[in-house]
């Protein structure tokens, strides 16, 4: 738990996204604004879609409009 907390704090600092928003996103309590998704994804060197999959908002099989993996 301590390790996760430290990692989330570091992500918050690196991305400029509030720690509470990161926690709520990962708990699947809400879907963050697209700007927040992009900031988190950029900080983690991944895509915004991956963030939604990790948080449980999407599954890898979900199709999104304009998603090059599913066109």
C-alpha positions in Angstrom: 0.0 0.0 0.0 2.8 2.4 0.9 4.5 1.8 -2.5 1.2 2.5 -4.4 0.7 5.6 -2.4 4.2 6.9 -3.2 3.8 6.0 -6.9 0.4 7.8 -7.1 1.9 10.9 -5.4 4.8 10.8 -7.9 2.4 10.5 -10.8 0.3 13.4 -9.4 3.4 15.6 -9.2 4.7 14.6 -12.7 1.3 15.0 -14.4 -0.1 17.9 -12.4 -3.3 15.9 -11.7 -4.6 16.0 -8.2 -3.9 12.9 -6.2 -7.7 12.6 -5.4 -8.5 12.6 -9.1 -6.0 9.8 -9.7 -7.4 7.7 -6.8 -11.0 8.2 -8.0 -10.0 7.3 -11.5 -8.2 4.1 -10.4 -11.1 3.1 -8.2 -13.5 3.5 -11.1 -15.4 6.2 -9.2 -15.6 8.5 -12.2 -14.2 9.0 -15.7 -11.9 12.0 -15.7 -11.9 14.8 -18.3 -10.1 14.1 -21.5 -7.4 16.6 -20.7 -6.7 14.8 -17.5 -6.6 11.4 -19.3 -4.0 12.9 -21.8 -1.9 14.3 -19.0 -1.9 11.0 -17.1 -1.2 9.0 -20.3 1.7 11.4 -21.3 3.2 11.1 -17.8 3.0 7.3 -18.0 4.2 7.1 -21.6 1.0 5.3 -22.7 -2.3 6.1 -24.4 -5.4 7.6 -22.8 -7.3 4.4 -23.8 -4.8 2.3 -21.8 -5.6 4.5 -18.8 -9.3 3.8 -19.2 -8.7 0.1 -19.5 -6.4 0.0 -16.4 -9.1 1.9 -14.4 -11.8 -0.5 -15.5 -13.8 2.0 -17.5 -13.2 0.0 -20.8 -12.1 -3.4 -21.7 -9.5 -4.1 -24.3 -12.2 -5.4 -26.7 -14.2 -2.1 -26.6 -14.2 -0.2 -29.9 -13.8 3.6 -29.8 -14.4 5.9 -32.7 -11.2 6.8 -34.4 -9.2 4.2 -32.5 -6.6 3.0 -35.1 -6.5 -0.4 -33.5 -10.1 -1.0 -34.2 -10.7 0.7 -37.6 
